[in-house]
Amino acid sequence: MYEILHLGPRYLTLTSVGGDLICLYVKKPVCVVAGIGPGNGAALARRFAEEGFAIALLSRTTELASDIANELPDARVYACDVADEAAVERTFDRIVSELGGVSVLVYNAGSGVWGTIDEITAADFEASWRVNALGAFLTAKKVVAAMKREGRGNIVFVGATASRRGAARAAAFAPAKAAQRSLAESLARHLWPAGIHVSLVVIDGVIDIPRTRARMPDQPGTFFLKPDDIADAVFRLTAQPQSAWSFEIEVRPFGEKW
């Protein structure tokens, strides 16, 4: 007969009736958050860490991601340009080697190149597509095979209302987000029968981070979307029972016009 004494980041300590101690290795499920910033990326990492996941934080620069990782019990930082196929290949191979197979991929990377057709360049258009669409494809492709073998897994894309309507100054961003949404839908139709829940979170509103507050000092707190609440919505998507999966949900503050 054993009693649980301590559940550490990766070890379970037990004691027997006679007083003997044993330590068992506990493999945490792995969540990859691709795209780390002070708002949604940081909140997503913290939310999944709270639920007992080991966290892989992917970003092109690692200073902020390293600060976040230092707060969490079992997190590692990986410098990765998600639009670079070779970099994605190397990074995910390292994640599997160091943390284990990926249970959840949250694709939060995004690039907002704003302007009308008169203002943006072909390079702007391509750069937006590479981060929002190509990166989503490359990272998803690296986790699908293992998830199929396991018969389960979650891939969540963090999208935007720009995927549904092309505003005048979203000539680069809207087509990229529309491509991401179409990719997510294609993956969902293909992978749901294999037990892999592919979903999309459409964000409609202004994220509550210091720089947006500084730009909009007259707006009340209720105007903004709080990153912690977005992260909670994402986690709840990944916890849905298979008989009632959602493909697409929208998150917006109650005062947002839609």
C-alpha positions as CSV (number, residue, x, y, z in Angstrom):
1,M,0.0,0.0,0.0
2,Y,1.5,3.4,-1.0
3,E,0.6,6.9,-0.2
4,I,1.3,9.8,-2.6
5,L,3.7,12.3,-0.9
6,H,4.5,14.7,-3.7
7,L,3.8,15.2,-7.3
8,G,6.7,17.3,-8.7
9,P,7.0,18.7,-12.2
10,R,8.0,15.3,-13.6
11,Y,8.2,12.9,-10.7
12,L,5.7,11.2,-8.3
13,T,7.0,10.4,-4.9
14,L,5.3,7.5,-3.0
15,T,5.8,6.1,0.5
16,S,4.9,2.6,1.5
17,V,3.4,1.5,4.8
18,G,6.8,0.4,5.9
19,G,8.3,3.8,5.2
20,D,10.2,3.0,2.0
21,L,10.2,5.7,-0.6
22,I,10.0,5.2,-4.3
23,C,10.1,7.8,-7.1
24,L,8.2,7.2,-10.3
25,Y,8.8,9.2,-13.5
26,V,5.6,11.0,-14.7
27,K,5.5,12.0,-18.3
28,K,3.6,15.2,-18.7
29,P,1.6,15.9,-21.9
30,V,3.3,18.4,-24.1
31,C,1.8,21.7,-25.3
32,V,3.5,23.7,-28.0
33,V,2.6,27.4,-28.1
34,A,3.9,28.8,-31.4
35,G,4.1,32.6,-31.2
36,I,5.0,34.1,-27.8
37,G,4.2,37.7,-27.0
38,P,3.2,39.6,-23.8
39,G,-0.5,39.0,-24.4
40,N,-2.0,35.8,-25.8
41,G,1.2,33.8,-26.1
42,A,2.2,34.3,-22.5
43,A,-1.4,33.6,-21.3
44,L,-1.6,30.4,-23.3
45,A,1.6,29.1,-21.9
46,R,0.6,29.8,-18.3
47,R,-2.9,28.3,-18.8
48,F,-1.7,25.0,-20.1
49,A,1.1,24.9,-17.5
50,E,-1.6,25.2,-14.8
51,E,-3.3,22.1,-16.3
52,G,-0.1,20.0,-15.9
53,F,1.4,20.3,-19.4
54,A,5.1,20.6,-20.2
55,I,5.3,23.7,-22.4
56,A,7.4,24.4,-25.5
57,L,7.5,28.1,-26.3
58,L,8.3,29.0,-29.9
59,S,9.3,32.4,-31.0
60,R,11.9,34.1,-33.3
61,T,13.5,35.9,-30.4
62,T,13.8,34.3,-27.0
63,E,14.1,37.1,-24.4
64,L,10.4,37.4,-23.5
65,A,9.8,33.6,-23.9
66,S,12.7,32.9,-21.5
67,D,11.1,35.2,-18.9
68,I,7.8,33.4,-19.2
69,A,9.5,30.0,-19.1
70,N,11.3,30.9,-15.9
71,E,7.8,31.4,-14.2
72,L,6.6,27.9,-15.2
73,P,7.4,24.6,-13.7
74,D,8.3,22.6,-16.8
75,A,8.8,24.8,-19.9
76,R,11.5,25.2,-22.5
77,V,12.2,27.9,-25.1
78,Y,12.9,27.3,-28.7
79,A,14.1,29.9,-31.2
80,C,12.1,29.2,-34.3
81,D,11.0,31.0,-37.4
82,V,7.8,29.2,-38.1
83,A,7.9,30.2,-41.8
84,D,11.2,28.4,-42.3
85,E,10.6,24.7,-43.0
86,A,14.1,23.6,-41.9
87,A,13.8,25.5,-38.7
88,V,10.4,24.0,-37.9
89,E,11.8,20.5,-38.7
90,R,14.7,20.9,-36.3
91,T,12.7,22.5,-33.6
92,F,10.0,19.9,-33.4
93,D,12.5,17.1,-33.5
94,R,14.2,18.7,-30.4
95,I,10.8,19.1,-28.6
96,V,10.0,15.4,-29.1
97,S,13.5,14.4,-27.9
98,E,13.6,16.7,-24.9
99,L,9.9,16.8,-23.8
100,G,8.1,14.0,-25.6
101,G,5.4,13.8,-28.2
102,V,3.2,16.8,-28.7
103,S,-0.4,16.5,-27.4
104,V,-1.5,20.0,-28.1
105,L,-0.3,22.5,-30.7
106,V,-1.6,26.1,-30.3
107,Y,-0.7,28.1,-33.4
108,N,-0.7,31.7,-32.1
109,A,1.9,33.2,-34.5
110,G,0.6,36.1,-36.6
111,S,1.8,39.0,-38.6
112,G,-0.2,42.1,-39.2
113,V,1.0,43.9,-42.3
114,W,-1.5,46.7,-42.7
115,G,-2.3,48.8,-45.7
116,T,-4.3,49.1,-48.9
117,I,-3.3,47.6,-52.2
118,D,-1.7,51.0,-53.0
119,E,0.4,50.9,-49.9
120,I,1.6,47.3,-49.4
121,T,4.3,45.6,-51.4
122,A,4.5,42.1,-52.8
123,A,7.0,41.4,-50.0
124,D,4.5,42.5,-47.4
125,F,1.8,40.3,-48.9
126,E,4.1,37.3,-49.0
127,A,5.5,37.9,-45.5
128,S,2.0,38.0,-44.0
129,W,1.0,34.8,-45.8
130,R,4.2,33.0,-44.7
131,V,3.6,33.6,-41.0
132,N,-0.1,33.2,-40.9
133,A,-0.6,30.4,-43.4
134,L,2.6,28.7,-44.3
135,G,3.8,28.5,-40.7
136,A,0.5,27.0,-39.6
137,F,0.9,24.3,-42.3
138,L,4.5,23.5,-41.4
139,T,3.9,23.2,-37.7
140,A,0.7,21.2,-38.0
141,K,2.4,18.8,-40.5
142,K,5.1,18.0,-37.9
143,V,2.6,16.8,-35.3
144,V,-0.1,15.1,-37.3
145,A,1.7,11.7,-37.9
146,A,2.4,11.1,-34.2
147,M,-1.1,12.2,-33.2
148,K,-2.6,9.8,-35.7
149,R,-0.6,7.0,-34.2
150,E,-1.9,8.0,-30.7
151,G,-5.4,8.4,-32.0
152,R,-5.8,11.7,-30.2
153,G,-4.5,15.2,-30.1
154,N,-5.4,18.9,-30.4
155,I,-4.4,21.5,-33.0
156,V,-5.8,25.0,-32.3
157,F,-5.3,27.9,-34.7
158,V,-5.7,31.4,-33.3
159,G,-7.4,33.4,-36.1
160,A,-9.1,36.7,-36.7
161,T,-12.3,38.2,-38.1
162,A,-10.1,39.4,-41.0
163,S,-10.3,35.8,-42.2
164,R,-14.0,36.5,-43.1
165,R,-13.9,40.0,-44.5
166,G,-11.3,42.0,-46.3
167,A,-11.2,45.5,-44.9
168,A,-9.6,48.1,-47.1
169,R,-6.4,48.3,-45.1
170,A,-6.1,44.5,-44.7
171,A,-5.0,43.7,-48.2
172,A,-2.2,41.6,-46.9
173,F,-3.5,40.4,-43.5
174,A,-7.0,39.3,-44.5
175,P,-6.0,36.9,-47.4
176,A,-3.4,35.4,-45.1
177,K,-5.9,34.8,-42.3
178,A,-8.4,33.5,-44.8
179,A,-5.8,31.0,-46.0
180,Q,-5.2,29.9,-42.4
181,R,-8.9,29.4,-41.8
182,S,-9.3,27.3,-44.9
183,L,-6.3,25.2,-43.9
184,A,-7.8,24.7,-40.4
185,E,-11.1,23.6,-41.9
186,S,-9.4,21.2,-44.3
187,L,-7.4,19.6,-41.5
188,A,-10.5,19.3,-39.3
189,R,-12.4,17.5,-42.0
190,H,-9.5,15.1,-42.6
191,L,-8.3,14.6,-39.0
192,W,-11.4,14.5,-36.8
193,P,-12.2,10.9,-37.8
194,A,-8.6,10.0,-36.6
195,G,-9.3,11.4,-33.1
196,I,-7.5,14.7,-33.7
197,H,-9.5,17.8,-32.7
198,V,-8.6,20.7,-35.0
199,S,-10.2,24.0,-34.1
200,L,-10.1,27.7,-34.8
201,V,-10.5,30.6,-32.4
202,V,-11.6,33.8,-34.1
203,I,-10.6,36.8,-32.1
204,D,-12.7,39.9,-32.6
205,G,-11.5,42.8,-30.6
206,V,-8.5,44.6,-29.2
207,I,-6.2,42.6,-26.9
208,D,-5.6,44.1,-23.4
209,I,-1.8,44.6,-23.3
210,P,0.1,47.7,-22.3
211,R,0.7,49.1,-25.8
212,T,-3.0,48.9,-26.8
213,R,-4.0,50.6,-23.5
214,A,-1.4,53.3,-24.2
215,R,-2.9,53.9,-27.7
216,M,-6.5,53.9,-26.4
217,P,-6.3,55.6,-22.9
218,D,-9.9,56.7,-23.0
219,Q,-11.3,53.2,-23.5
220,P,-12.7,51.4,-20.4
221,G,-11.4,48.0,-19.4
222,T,-14.5,46.3,-20.7
223,F,-13.5,47.4,-24.2
224,F,-10.6,45.0,-24.3
225,L,-10.2,41.3,-24.7
226,K,-8.2,39.9,-21.8
227,P,-5.5,37.4,-22.7
228,D,-6.2,35.1,-19.7
229,D,-9.8,34.8,-20.8
230,I,-8.8,33.9,-24.4
231,A,-6.3,31.3,-23.1
232,D,-9.1,29.8,-21.0
233,A,-11.4,29.5,-24.0
234,V,-8.6,27.8,-25.9
235,F,-7.9,25.3,-23.2
236,R,-11.6,24.5,-22.9
237,L,-11.7,23.8,-26.6
238,T,-9.0,21.1,-26.1
239,A,-10.9,19.6,-23.3
240,Q,-14.2,19.1,-25.2
241,P,-15.6,15.6,-25.4
242,Q,-15.3,14.0,-28.9
243,S,-19.1,13.7,-29.2
244,A,-19.5,17.5,-29.1
245,W,-16.4,19.0,-30.7
246,S,-16.4,22.6,-31.9
247,F,-14.6,23.6,-35.0
248,E,-14.8,27.4,-34.8
249,I,-15.5,29.7,-31.8
250,E,-15.5,33.4,-31.6
251,V,-14.2,35.4,-28.7
252,R,-15.0,39.1,-28.2
253,P,-15.8,41.5,-25.4
254,F,-19.5,41.9,-24.8
255,G,-19.4,45.5,-26.1
256,E,-17.8,44.7,-29.4
257,K,-20.0,45.4,-32.5
258,W,-20.5,42.4,-34.8
